[in-house]
């Protein structure tokens, strides 16, 4: 079929760009639609990431019908931080036709060369708080609403076009109510006493807010020191947006923060309820009834996603991680939570082996970012 590639320029085209995967994956039971308003906000120039990112969007058409989309992103801050010259492809979805895949990637490659880039990789977005990496194994497994969804032919096509895996992640499933060994509980008490640490628990989101900025400072330090692929610390404007967007809707009982004697966050574990079914029923729209379906999931659930966890560099290797993991276990037991799924963990990263070697778990999904030289 004849394929025409056009740059996304108008508001109408932006919305079509964002809504495309909802149409492409409408028959895929594991697909979880994002909120259209969230995606439009991320792509908007109001997103602080645009201060250090150059980007362009394209859609592929055949006979007047959209058959694919892609974003080209050059994260100047990440390239400087990692001493690289990489262009990212993201927001990359296409029908089962390798020519569509190829022509869209050609646009990103061309954009990268025009800006002096020597490599291309993806799928990635503006920051590591956005969705990134494709499924390579476990397509039939439950998917996480915070992550990208793709079909097997995505991987087949991109490998046929000369791309190879540049980083690989694993996601695990585990019984959430594993009992906390008495020995671990005693050790945790000794660690907190020795280092004058406190475990904070909350009854409302309002109580969490005073610790929100300290949490993101700890996240920046933990992830920056932990070898997280292409991670760049969030700036103040980005932190403000994430605090406003997410900290007001967290389930407080799923937030575990460890603070030092100065009330600064040194370690953290944040989980979220399984909201997949609510987001599926919302189908990208909060109104008129999408909010109701999502809110319903917040009140009754037996599955959680382990969203974010980490320890500031100077507190690592002191056993501090055990404090919030144990607390998460106790919360699961108390509230009848049966299953937990991890967010992607980089394979080979020693920092994430601490929990995987200590808890009963099963790998269920593999994900990867692909790249090649330009």
Secondary structure, DSSP 4 states (H G I P E B T S, - for coil): ---EEEE--SHHHHHHHHHHHHHHTTT-TT--PPPHHHHHHHHSTTSGGGGTEEEEEEEEEETTEEEEEEEEEEEHHHHHHHT--EEEEEEEEE-S-HHHHHHHHHHHHHHHHHTT--EEEES--SSTTS---EEEE-TTSPPPTTS----HHHHHHHHHTT-EEEEEEEEEEEETTPPPPHHHHHHHHHHHHHHT-EEE--SSHHHHHTTHHHHHHHHHHHHHHTT-TT-----HHHHHHHHHHHTTSS-GGGEEEEE-TTS-EEEEEEEEE--HHHHHHHTT--TTTHHHHHHHHHHS-SEEEEEEEEE-GGGTTTTTHHHHHHHHHHHHHHHT--EEEEPPEETT-GGGHHHHTTS--EEEEEEEEEEEE-
